[in-house]
Amino acid sequence: MTTDRLNQAGGRLLRLAALGSQLVNVIAFDGSPDETVSGRAYRQGVLQGCAKWERRRRWINRAFWWQTDHCRGSHLQDLRMARAITALYD
């Protein structure tokens, strides 16, 4: 398999993981379908000061121990995706 095809497969897997997280956000937490659980944990835990989501953020970040502040990165990625989608309609 070529490097290009591996990169495409990896990108597809990351998008599927994000989709799964968005699905969990909708079903389990009655959240927006356009936001991942990690991104929501950062937004509500850090930016809005909700203690419940701050605990979830800390737990998620521990689960992704190899990444520096996974939830912040997810929040920023959620924002980038929202901007890209709205740019399609500008």
N, C-alpha and C positions, 0 to 999 in steps of 0.2 A: 504494500500500500504506500502511495506517495505521501510526502509531507503535507502537500496541499489537501489531499483527501483526509488525512488524519486531523488537520486543523478544522476542516469542515465538519467532521464527525464530532470533534470536541465542542465546537460551537453549537452544534445541534443538541448535544447532551446538556450543555449549560442552559440553553433555552428551555428544554424539557424540564430541567430541575426548577427553573424559575416559574414555569407554568404550574408545576406541582405545588410550589409554595403559594402561588396565587390561589389555587384551588382550595388549599387548606385554609387560607385567609378568609375565603368566602364561606366555606362550609362550617369550619370549626369556630371561627371568630366573628362571623357575620360582617366581614370587612369588604373592602373594594376589590373587584376582580383585577384591578390594574396595579395592585400593590402586593409585594411579597410579605410574608410574615416577618422576615428579618428587617426589611425596610420599615414596616409598621412599628416594630419593636423600637427601632431607633427614633422614629418620628414621635411616637407617643411617649416613650420612656424618657428620652433625652430632651427633645424640643418642647414637649407639652407637660413633662413632669409627672406622668402617671406612674405610680409606684408598681402597679401590677405589670405594666409593660416594661418597666425598668428591670424588674426581676427576670422577665422573659428574655430581655436583651442580654443580660449578663449570662444566662444559661446558654443561649444560642451562641454567643461569642466564645464561651468555653468549649462548646461542641465543635466549633471551627477554630480550634486553638492555633492552627498553622497560619491563619490570616490575622492581620492587624485590624481590629475593629470591623469584623465581618458585617455587622448590622449597619454601620455607617456607610460602608461600601455598597451594600444592597440598597440603602435609601438613595444614595447618589445615582446608582444605576436605574432605579425606578424613575427618578426625575429625568435622567437622560432619555429613557424610553418614552416618557410622556412628552418631552419636548420634540423628539423625532416624529412621533405620531401627529402632534398638532402642527408641526411644520409641513406635513403633507397636505394640510387643508388651508394653509395660509396663501 
